Amino acid sequence: GAVVSQHPSRVICKSGTSVKIECRSLDFQATTMFWYRQFPKKSLMLMATSNEGSKATYEQGVEKDKFLINHASLTLSTLTVTSAHPEDSSFYICSARERWQGLIPYQETQYFGPGTRLLVL
Amino acid sequence: DQQVKQNSPSLSVQEGRISILNCDYTNSMFDYFLWYKKYPAEGPTFLISISSIKDKNEDGRFTVFLNKSAKHLSLHIVPSQPGDSAVYFCAAGQTGANNLFFGTGTRLTVIP
């Protein structure tokens, strides 16, 4: 399957600082990447959809000024958590969509990065 | 509103036996479904998918069954191995739409 990397895997920062997380598709081009957040013992929560060359689409309740997304190329999307606070501590996971055609066109599989554990002190 | 539900938060199975993980959905517009496996502190790994035009898809030890009338799908793992112990998420999508909808996950423990 396709490979998606994320960096850093773990970050600890002080409250008020900004943290940037990178998501890269290593062996395919991803016009669309997704950013998820996972709370303990909860499902994946979609935060935003990142489209190459255009603005990200944020889910309801997600502050776009706090979670800045930049999809600068077909293989890289970044999520910047601005002015991080302890409540932003979480596990952030990106995914990239590989488009395949079965009998029905454009059914896509998302491949996930390994995740980034953010701890804000 | 949880459109994809996994009602069993956990499941324990003896090694060598069959593991059956269940998933229900409410949105009849979903036309493809996927199963992901997730270890702690890692991103989900894609396992297997199925289109709504099929009712079964098999890949090695993994088989996914889809019952559209019941809006239900299941993942069968046989034989189960200790390395299968993980959290399994089902996900549903609609052709042409952007995102997937995930269930809350089922933690599978395979006992040696």
Interface residues (C-beta under 8 A of the other chain):
Chain A: G1 V4 Q6 T32 F34 K42 S43 L44 L46 T49 T57 F91 I93 C94 S95 G102 L103 I104 P105 Y106 Q107 E108 T109 Q110 Y111 F112 G113 P114 G115 R117
Chain B: D31 Y32 L34 Y36 A41 E42 G43 P44 T45 F46 S49 S51 S52 I53 F89 A91 G93 T95 G96 N98 N99 L100 F102 G103 T104 G105
